[in-house]
């Protein structure tokens, strides 16, 4: 009976240790992971900010934020974000081509899920024709 109790205690100890190790990583919690710009005038760049909180127990470090298109520029918090701290990813889209768009930004970090995807969508509308000479 003592051996059975000892074995159960050891197994329980391993289970608690394993669960503590997985929860000690950094982890994102975004305010929004997809932003809709709506209708955007052609030729006018638009910008949005993706705010996030580190809900993990280790500092969150972004190692790269890579747009999947050359028409999109990303800037981000480059210092470690402490537990319960906040960071921001700023995305600027160059609205040069008329039509709908969906652009994905790949966020790489030391979080529990090391690769995260955020998205911007919208529609670029043509500028109204100029009425010069009336």
VMD Tcl script that draws the C-alpha trace (Angstrom):
set ca {
  {0.00 0.00 0.00}
  {2.85 2.38 0.82}
  {4.48 1.63 -2.55}
  {1.21 2.40 -4.35}
  {0.88 5.72 -2.49}
  {4.52 6.57 -3.28}
  {4.04 5.77 -6.98}
  {0.88 7.92 -7.11}
  {2.72 10.80 -5.41}
  {5.61 10.59 -7.86}
  {3.27 10.52 -10.87}
  {1.29 13.45 -9.47}
  {4.53 15.36 -8.89}
  {5.60 14.83 -12.52}
  {2.17 15.95 -13.74}
  {2.36 19.21 -11.77}
  {5.94 19.84 -12.93}
  {5.01 19.25 -16.57}
  {1.99 21.57 -16.40}
  {4.03 24.28 -14.68}
  {6.64 24.17 -17.42}
  {4.12 24.59 -20.25}
  {2.36 27.53 -18.60}
  {5.56 29.45 -17.87}
  {6.03 30.60 -21.46}
  {5.13 34.00 -22.82}
  {1.76 34.26 -24.54}
  {-0.09 36.83 -26.70}
  {-3.55 38.18 -26.16}
  {-4.45 40.56 -28.98}
  {-7.21 43.16 -28.74}
  {-7.96 42.22 -32.39}
  {-6.21 39.84 -34.80}
  {-7.98 41.07 -37.93}
  {-8.52 44.70 -38.91}
  {-10.96 45.88 -41.57}
  {-10.02 49.25 -43.10}
  {-13.29 49.37 -45.03}
  {-13.12 51.55 -48.15}
  {-9.76 53.26 -48.64}
  {-9.06 55.99 -51.24}
  {-6.48 54.93 -53.82}
  {-2.99 56.35 -53.30}
  {-3.43 57.13 -49.60}
  {-1.57 54.78 -47.23}
  {-3.54 53.61 -44.18}
  {-2.21 52.52 -40.79}
  {-3.54 50.47 -37.90}
  {-2.13 49.27 -34.59}
  {-2.51 45.74 -33.26}
  {-2.21 46.00 -29.48}
  {-1.40 42.93 -27.40}
  {-0.79 41.89 -23.81}
  {1.68 39.27 -22.60}
  {-0.59 36.97 -20.57}
  {2.22 34.47 -19.94}
  {4.70 34.42 -17.08}
  {7.92 35.05 -19.05}
  {8.92 38.13 -21.07}
  {7.50 38.05 -24.60}
  {10.08 38.77 -27.30}
  {9.05 39.37 -30.91}
  {11.86 38.20 -33.19}
  {10.24 39.17 -36.49}
  {7.09 40.72 -37.90}
  {6.93 40.00 -41.64}
  {4.21 41.16 -44.01}
  {3.60 38.73 -46.87}
  {3.46 41.56 -49.42}
  {5.77 44.43 -50.36}
  {2.79 46.82 -50.18}
  {2.66 46.45 -46.40}
  {5.13 47.80 -43.82}
  {5.37 46.61 -40.21}
  {6.91 48.15 -37.11}
  {6.69 46.60 -33.65}
  {7.75 46.72 -30.01}
  {11.33 45.49 -30.10}
  {11.97 45.37 -26.36}
  {10.80 42.36 -24.30}
  {7.23 42.73 -23.04}
  {7.07 41.72 -19.37}
  {4.21 39.56 -18.04}
  {0.97 41.60 -18.11}
  {2.83 44.24 -20.15}
  {1.58 45.63 -23.44}
  {3.12 45.92 -26.88}
  {2.04 47.13 -30.29}
  {2.48 46.13 -33.92}
  {1.92 48.99 -36.38}
  {0.92 48.04 -39.92}
  {0.83 50.47 -42.87}
  {-0.76 49.43 -46.15}
  {0.06 51.30 -49.37}
  {-3.32 51.55 -51.09}
  {-1.96 51.80 -54.64}
  {-4.10 49.25 -56.52}
  {-7.89 49.47 -56.80}
  {-9.76 46.42 -55.50}
  {-10.26 44.35 -52.37}
  {-7.27 43.20 -50.37}
  {-6.45 40.68 -47.67}
  {-2.90 40.82 -46.31}
  {-1.39 38.52 -43.72}
  {1.40 39.50 -41.34}
  {3.50 36.71 -39.77}
  {4.55 37.39 -36.16}
  {7.42 35.25 -34.83}
  {8.21 35.20 -31.10}
  {9.15 33.11 -28.10}
  {5.46 32.61 -27.19}
  {3.81 29.27 -26.51}
  {2.61 29.43 -30.12}
  {5.78 30.84 -31.77}
  {4.14 31.83 -35.07}
  {1.03 34.00 -35.02}
  {-0.88 35.49 -37.97}
  {-2.64 38.84 -38.00}
  {-4.62 40.14 -40.97}
  {-5.71 43.38 -42.59}
  {-8.55 43.60 -45.10}
  {-10.33 46.30 -47.02}
  {-11.15 47.73 -50.41}
  {-9.18 50.36 -52.29}
  {-11.52 52.61 -54.27}
  {-10.51 54.81 -57.21}
  {-10.14 58.53 -56.63}
  {-12.94 60.54 -58.20}
  {-11.98 62.03 -61.56}
  {-10.62 65.55 -61.28}
  {-12.80 68.33 -62.68}
  {-10.07 70.66 -63.91}
  {-11.06 73.51 -66.26}
  {-14.77 73.88 -65.40}
}
mol new
graphics top color blue
foreach p $ca { graphics top sphere $p radius 0.5 }
foreach p [lrange $ca 0 end-1] q [lrange $ca 1 end] { graphics top cylinder $p $q radius 0.2 }
display resetview
